[in-house]
Structure formats: structure tokens, C-alpha cells
Amino acid sequence: MVGRDALREYVRGSLWVLPGLSVLAALAAGAVLSSVSTGPRSPLAFQGTPDDARTLLLGITGTMITIIALLLGLAVVALQLSSTQFSPRLLRNFLRDRPNQVVLSAFVATFAYCAAGLYTVGVSGGNRTAAFPRLAVSGAIVLLFASLGLLVFFADHLLHSIQVDAIMETVQRSTLAVIGDGLLAGGQEAPAVPAWAVPAVSRRSGYVQGVRPQALLPAAARDGVCLRLRPRVGEHVVAGTVLAWIWPASPGDPAPDPGAFARALDSGVRIGFERTVAQDAAFGIRQLVDVACKALSPAVNDPYTAVQAVDHLSVIFCALAQRPLGTHVVRDGQGTVIIPARRFGDYLSVMCGLIRRYGASEPTVAHALLRLLGNCAAVAGDDPGHGAAIGEQTRLLVADAEREVAQPADLDIAHAEAESVLQAIARHRTGPAG
């Protein structure tokens, strides 16, 4: 199953898979249309001569080559802009963009259809002939007009997709999808790794892209052991280092053989060369944090873009604040599988810490972060861990701003917002007044 998930992820982010399939589909469609016999009087049939048809196919083929080169050139410019202006981790979003893949597929399919038609139109057995598949030539004209419409669509889509608002909205939407569907539920109590635990080493180096506890549980239940992964989803592991700890219920029981769990770990833990957003909400948060930090750098000096990034992060963190986060535990009889994961405070400290340190001297950034913390406090409920993390970040934010901002009056709004956040946390702790 992990291999299938990895293949699906690879196909989703590849620019050649869909165009390759479209070429096969175009050749198949051409073969079918070529077998249909139509007379010149049919309204769907091409009305010209074999020479006219070959000239038309040659023209469309040359035009498609030019358009494909233009499309790839514009895509490279968009990728370069996204990488340098915002974050190199956003390149994956452009590669996974389905409209770009569909447009490229249509252009490549049109080229392949017309190029293959040159072998059959007006030629038979190496000699010129007056008979040719007129309906297939009409199909080339249809593909030409479809490609023209898609070219206009691609230009409009590209101009909108490189806007910073569209980029951050895409990251926000994909991260919210992970939080809603792909993020492992946490919050359960998990035993610590005992001294008699046996390490199982990783056979690959890379990032943990996803974990399937149900693939690990049968192996743990078979031997009646507890299996706990060491890295969290999104963290990097090195081949030969500990990937998981395995231990029996008591130190007197026979020690499990780590080799017996190798196949289960291979099928239950997906390790790849890059981070993905499949189960890793922190990766989406990292992308938006990168945009904010790049905007706050002296080379860019664009605090409003940083504020926009924080606004999008606010939506993500409000969704996180309402979910059980932390260690994920599944049990089946005597077997237990433990998947470590980030708590709300871990997400919050990474996000607030980076942006706070880069933007401590800019009051508008402090205001945006305090609004985020206030929104989280409003939806987090009475969870003491959430409240403590929000309060800690509020105090650190105010302290850094007071140290870096030269004019105290610039922080009047920040002080008022911070007080409001702390009061909201206190109300949740004490409950509504009777």
C-alpha cells in the first residue's frame, strides 16, 4: 500500500505522466477516426484535397511545437519567480497544478495526432493517393481550436496562479484538507520507551511522508508487542538509525526480532526524498512561514505580505486548535502501535517563533500574530495545553516587540490585543461567570 501511495504521489506531481497518456489517447483516437469512411459531401468531412490536408497537418504540427516551447518557458519563469520571491518549497504546488498538466497534455496530444496523420494522409504504400481519412483531418482542426482556447486559458490561469494571494490560498486549502482528512488523531496517553525496548533501524534515508498504523498493527498484535515510531511525520531519518522501538509487555518476555518487522515497517511507513503534505500539516505551515520570512527579509522588505501569510495561518491554526493533537495510539488485543506527532504548542512555537524573530521590529506583524493567537484562544475551548501555548507565545511576542520597537506608542494596539488574548485564556480556564 505504501508503494501504491508513493506511486500516486509521484504521478500527481509529474509533468510527463498525463501528457504521455494523452499522446496514447490521441493516437488511438486517430486510428479510430481513420477507419471511418466518409465521403467529401459529409458535413463533418474535410473538404480539401490530400495536399491541402497534408499542408494543414504540417502547419498545425509546427504551431504546436512553438506553443509547447512557449508554455514550458512561461512555466519555468513562474517556477523561478515562486522559488526566489516566496519559497522553494512552493515549486511542488506548481508541479501538482492540474490545469497546467491538462493544458500541456492537450498541446502534446494535438502535436502527436497531427504528426501521426502525416504518415497516412495522401500516402499509401509509399505512393501518393487521392484517398485519405477526411474525418481524421477534421479531428485535427477540432484539436487546433481546442488548443487555441486552452492557450488563452493557460495565460489567464498562469497570471492568477503567480499572485501571492492565490499561492497562499492554495497552500491553505491543501493544509486544511490534511487537517480534516489526513492528520492522525492524537491526544492519547502512550507508554514511554522502556529500557528493554529493541531498536528497528531504517533501511532508507529520507523524510517520513506518511504512516499507516493499520499496516503496522497486525505485526504488533501477532507478537503481542508495542511498536513506537521514533520520527514524526515530516521528519528526516537516516538509513541505519532507529526508525522504531519494539518491546514486549514485560522485561521477562522474549525480546522481539526487529527483522520480523522489516516488511511491516516498509509497508506502513512511507519514506521519500522530499516532504509531502499528505499527512504533514506542518509542511503547509512551513510554506506560509517561508513566505512571511522572505517578505520580512531586508532584500524584500514587504511586511504586508507577511501579514497576509499570518492571516492564512490563522485559518489553519484555528482548525488545528479544534482537533485532538499529539501522539496517535492504536491497539488490537496485545499489540499496540504508537505514532508520535506534534502537539498544538509545537506547531504554534515553530510558526510564531520564526515570524516573531524576523518581524519583531514591525508592529503590524506583531498585530497580525496577536490576532492569530486571539482567534485560536476563542476556538480552543478549555484545553489547558492550548491555553498555555497561546499565553506563552503572547508574552514572548510582546517582550520581543518591546525590545525591538523604538517608539512605545507604536505598541499601544499590541498591548491591548495581548491583554485581550490573555483575558480570553483566563476565561476559558475559570469557566463562565455564574
C-alpha positions in Angstrom: 0.0 0.0 0.0 2.9 2.4 0.7 4.2 1.7 -2.8 0.8 2.5 -4.2 0.6 5.7 -2.2 4.1 6.7 -3.3 3.2 6.0 -6.9 0.1 8.0 -6.7 2.0 10.9 -5.1 4.6 10.7 -7.9 2.0 10.7 -10.7 0.2 13.6 -9.1 3.3 15.8 -9.1 4.8 14.7 -12.5 4.5 16.8 -15.7 5.1 13.9 -18.1 2.6 11.2 -16.9 -0.6 12.9 -18.1 0.9 14.2 -21.3 2.2 10.7 -22.1 -1.2 9.2 -21.6 -2.8 11.9 -23.7 -0.4 11.0 -26.6 -1.6 7.4 -26.4 -5.2 8.5 -26.4 -4.6 10.9 -29.3 -3.0 8.1 -31.4 -5.9 5.7 -30.5 -8.5 8.4 -31.5 -6.7 9.0 -34.8 -6.6 5.3 -35.6 -10.4 5.0 -34.9 -11.3 8.1 -36.9 -9.0 6.9 -39.8 -11.0 3.7 -40.0 -14.3 5.7 -40.5 -15.0 6.1 -44.2 -16.8 9.3 -45.1 -17.4 10.9 -48.5 -16.4 14.5 -49.3 -20.1 15.5 -49.1 -20.3 14.7 -45.4 -20.7 17.9 -43.3 -18.1 16.5 -40.9 -15.5 15.6 -43.5 -12.6 17.7 -44.5 -13.4 19.3 -47.9 -9.9 19.8 -49.4 -7.5 17.7 -51.4 -4.9 15.3 -50.0 -2.3 18.1 -50.5 -4.4 20.5 -48.6 -4.8 18.1 -45.8 -1.0 17.5 -45.5 -0.3 21.2 -45.6 -2.9 21.7 -42.8 -1.3 18.9 -40.7 2.2 20.3 -41.2 1.1 23.7 -40.2 -0.6 22.5 -37.0 2.4 20.4 -36.1 4.8 23.3 -36.4 2.4 25.6 -34.5 2.1 23.1 -31.6 5.9 22.8 -31.3 6.1 26.6 -30.9 3.2 26.7 -28.4 4.7 23.9 -26.3 8.0 25.7 -26.1 6.2 28.9 -25.1 4.2 27.1 -22.4 7.2 25.5 -20.9 9.1 28.8 -21.0 6.3 30.6 -19.1 6.1 27.7 -16.6 9.8 27.9 -15.9 9.5 31.7 -15.4 6.6 31.1 -12.9 8.6 28.5 -11.1 11.6 30.7 -10.8 9.5 33.6 -9.6 7.8 31.4 -7.0 11.1 30.0 -5.8 13.0 33.3 -5.4 10.2 35.6 -4.3 8.3 33.3 -2.0 9.7 29.9 -1.1 11.4 27.0 -3.0 9.0 24.6 -1.2 6.2 26.1 -3.3 7.6 24.5 -6.5 5.8 21.3 -5.7 2.4 23.1 -5.8 3.0 24.3 -9.3 4.1 20.9 -10.5 0.9 19.4 -9.0 -1.3 22.1 -10.5 -3.8 20.1 -12.6 -4.8 22.8 -15.1 -1.1 23.2 -16.2 -0.9 19.4 -16.7 -4.2 19.3 -18.7 -3.1 22.2 -21.0 0.3 20.7 -21.7 -1.4 17.3 -22.3 -3.8 18.9 -24.9 -0.9 20.5 -26.8 1.2 17.4 -26.8 -1.8 15.3 -27.9 -2.6 17.7 -30.8 1.1 17.5 -31.9 1.1 13.7 -31.8 -2.2 13.4 -33.6 -1.2 15.6 -36.5 2.3 14.2 -36.7 1.0 10.6 -36.9 -1.6 11.7 -39.5 1.2 12.7 -41.9 2.0 9.1 -42.3 -1.4 8.2 -43.6 -2.9 11.3 -45.3 -2.3 11.3 -49.0 0.2 8.4 -48.9 -0.3 4.7 -49.2 2.4 2.1 -49.6 4.9 4.8 -50.3 2.9 6.3 -53.2 0.6 9.3 -53.3 -3.1 8.5 -53.3 -6.3 10.5 -53.6 -8.0 8.6 -50.7 -7.4 9.8 -47.2 -9.3 9.8 -43.9 -11.3 13.0 -44.1 -12.9 12.7 -40.7 -9.5 12.3 -39.0 -8.3 15.5 -40.7 -11.4 17.2 -39.4 -10.4 16.0 -35.9 -7.1 17.8 -36.3 -9.0 21.1 -36.9 -11.1 20.5 -33.8 -7.9 19.9 -31.7 -6.4 23.1 -33.1 -9.3 25.2 -32.0 -9.4 23.4 -28.6 -5.7 24.1 -28.2 -6.2 27.8 -29.1 -8.8 28.1 -26.3 -6.6 26.3 -23.8 -3.7 28.7 -24.7 -5.8 31.7 -23.7 -7.0 29.8 -20.5 -3.4 28.9 -19.6 -2.3 32.6 -19.9 -5.1 33.7 -17.6 -4.5 30.8 -15.2 -0.8 31.5 -15.0 -1.2 35.2 -14.3 -3.6 34.4 -11.5 -1.6 31.5 -10.1 1.5 33.5 -9.5 -0.3 36.1 -7.4 0.7 35.9 -3.8 -2.9 35.6 -2.6 -3.6 32.7 -5.0 -0.4 30.9 -3.9 -1.2 31.3 -0.2 -4.8 30.3 -0.7 -3.7 27.1 -2.4 -1.4 26.2 0.5 -4.1 27.0 3.0 -6.7 24.8 1.1 -4.3 21.8 0.9 -3.3 22.1 4.5 -6.9 22.3 5.7 -7.7 19.2 3.7 -4.9 17.4 5.5 -6.1 18.6 8.9 -9.6 17.4 8.1 -8.9 14.1 6.5 -5.2 13.1 6.6 -4.0 14.1 10.0 -3.8 11.3 12.6 -5.9 12.0 15.6 -3.8 12.4 18.7 -4.1 13.2 22.4 -3.9 9.6 23.7 -1.7 8.5 26.6 1.2 6.5 25.4 3.8 4.5 27.4 7.4 5.7 27.4 10.0 3.6 25.7 11.3 1.2 28.4 14.9 0.1 28.8 14.3 -3.3 27.4 13.0 -2.0 24.0 14.7 -3.3 20.9 15.5 -0.8 18.1 14.5 -1.4 14.5 16.6 0.6 12.1 15.6 2.3 8.9 16.6 0.8 5.6 16.3 4.1 3.7 17.2 7.7 4.2 14.7 10.4 3.6 11.6 12.1 5.0 8.8 10.3 6.6 5.9 11.2 4.2 3.2 9.1 5.8 2.3 6.4 8.3 -0.4 3.7 8.0 -0.9 2.4 11.6 -3.3 -0.3 10.3 -0.4 -1.8 8.3 1.8 -2.0 11.4 -0.8 -3.2 13.9 -1.1 -6.8 12.6 2.6 -7.4 13.1 2.5 -5.9 16.6 -0.6 -7.9 17.5 0.9 -11.2 16.2 3.8 -11.0 18.6 2.0 -9.1 21.4 4.4 -6.2 21.4 4.3 -2.4 21.5 5.8 -0.7 18.4 6.6 3.0 18.7 8.0 5.1 15.8 10.8 7.4 16.7 10.4 10.1 14.0 7.3 12.1 13.4 5.7 12.6 10.0 7.7 15.1 8.2 11.0 14.4 10.0 14.1 13.1 8.3 15.6 9.7 9.0 19.0 8.3 8.0 19.5 4.7 6.9 20.9 2.6 9.8 19.4 4.9 12.5 16.5 3.9 14.8 13.1 4.0 13.0 11.1 2.4 15.7 11.3 0.9 19.1 9.7 -2.5 19.8 9.2 -4.1 23.2 7.2 -6.9 24.9 4.7 -6.3 27.7 7.3 -7.2 30.4 11.0 -7.4 30.5 10.9 -11.1 31.2 9.2 -11.9 27.9 11.4 -12.9 24.9 12.9 -9.9 23.1 11.2 -9.4 19.6 13.3 -9.9 16.5 13.5 -6.5 14.6 14.0 -8.3 11.3 10.5 -9.8 11.6 9.0 -6.3 11.5 11.0 -5.1 8.5 8.3 -5.8 5.9 5.6 -4.3 8.1 7.7 -1.1 8.6 8.3 -0.9 4.8 4.6 -1.2 4.1 3.4 1.0 7.0 6.0 3.9 6.9 6.5 5.8 3.6 9.9 7.4 3.3 10.8 9.6 0.4 13.3 12.1 -0.7 11.1 15.1 0.0 8.4 16.2 2.4 4.8 16.0 1.2 1.5 17.4 2.5 -0.3 14.0 2.6 -0.2 13.7 6.4 2.1 16.6 7.2 0.2 19.8 8.1 3.5 21.2 9.4 4.8 21.3 5.8 1.9 23.5 4.7 2.6 25.8 7.7 6.3 25.8 6.8 5.4 27.1 3.3 3.4 30.0 4.6 6.0 30.8 7.2 8.7 30.8 4.4 6.6 33.4 2.5 6.3 35.6 5.6 10.0 35.3 6.5 11.1 36.0 2.9 8.8 39.1 2.8 10.4 40.4 6.1 13.9 40.0 4.8 15.9 43.2 4.1 16.1 42.3 0.4 12.3 42.2 0.0 11.1 44.4 2.9 7.3 43.7 2.3 5.6 43.4 5.7 2.1 43.4 4.3 2.8 40.1 2.5 3.9 38.8 5.8 0.6 40.0 7.4 -1.3 38.2 4.6 0.6 35.0 5.3 -0.2 35.3 9.0 -3.9 35.7 8.1 -3.9 32.5 6.2 -2.0 30.8 9.0 -4.7 32.0 11.4 -7.3 29.9 9.5 -5.0 26.8 9.7 -4.3 27.2 13.4 -7.9 27.7 14.3 -8.6 24.4 12.6 -5.7 22.8 14.5 -6.9 24.2 17.8 -10.2 22.3 17.5 -8.6 18.9 16.8 -7.1 16.4 19.2 -3.3 16.6 18.5 -0.3 14.7 19.8 0.6 11.0 20.0 -1.6 8.6 18.0 -2.2 5.2 19.6 -4.0 2.2 18.1 -4.4 -1.2 19.9 -5.5 -4.6 18.9 -5.6 -7.2 21.7 -2.0 -7.4 23.0 -0.5 -5.3 20.2 0.0 -1.5 20.3 1.3 0.9 17.7 2.3 4.4 18.8 2.8 7.2 16.2 4.4 10.3 17.7 3.1 13.6 16.4 3.2 17.4 17.1 1.0 19.0 19.7 -0.7 22.3 19.2 2.1 24.1 21.1 4.7 22.6 18.8 3.0 23.9 15.7 2.5 27.3 17.4 6.0 27.7 18.6 7.6 27.0 15.3 5.3 29.3 13.4 5.2 32.2 15.9 8.9 31.8 16.7 10.2 32.3 13.2 7.9 35.1 12.2 8.3 36.8 15.6 12.1 36.8 15.4 12.1 38.1 11.8 9.4 40.7 12.3 9.9 41.8 15.9 10.7 45.4 14.9 7.5 45.7 12.8 4.3 46.5 14.8 1.9 45.4 12.1 3.4 41.9 12.1 3.0 41.8 15.9 -0.6 42.8 15.5 -1.2 40.1 13.0 0.3 37.4 15.2 -1.7 38.6 18.2 -4.9 38.4 16.1 -3.9 34.8 15.2 -3.4 34.0 18.9 -6.7 35.7 19.8 -8.6 33.7 17.2 -7.0 30.5 18.5 -7.9 31.3 22.1 -11.5 31.9 21.0 -12.0 28.5 19.4 -9.6 26.4 21.5 -12.0 25.9 24.4 -10.8 24.9 27.8 -7.8 22.7 26.7 -5.1 23.7 29.2 -2.3 22.8 26.9 -3.7 25.0 24.1 -4.2 27.9 26.5 -0.7 27.6 28.0 0.9 27.6 24.5 -1.1 30.6 23.4 -0.3 32.5 26.5 3.4 31.7 26.3 3.6 32.9 22.7 1.7 36.1 23.6 4.2 37.0 26.3 7.2 36.3 24.1 5.7 38.3 21.3 5.1 41.3 23.4 8.6 41.1 25.0 10.4 40.9 21.7 8.3 43.8 20.3 9.0 46.0 23.3 12.7 45.3 22.9 12.9 46.0 19.1 10.4 48.8 18.5 11.9 52.2 19.3 8.6 54.1 19.7 6.5 52.8 22.6 3.3 54.4 21.2 3.5 52.0 18.2 2.8 49.2 20.5 -0.4 50.5 22.2 -2.6 48.3 20.0 -0.3 45.3 20.5 -0.6 45.7 24.3 -4.3 45.9 24.1 -4.6 42.9 21.9 -2.2 40.9 24.1 -4.3 41.7 27.1 -7.4 40.6 25.3 -5.8 37.3 24.4 -4.7 36.6 28.0 -8.1 37.5 29.3 -9.7 35.1 26.9 -7.4 32.3 28.1 -8.3 33.1 31.7 -12.0 33.0 31.0 -11.7 29.5 29.5 -9.7 28.3 32.5 -12.2 29.6 35.1 -15.3 29.0 33.0 -18.2 31.4 32.6 -19.1 33.6 35.5 -22.1 32.5 37.5 
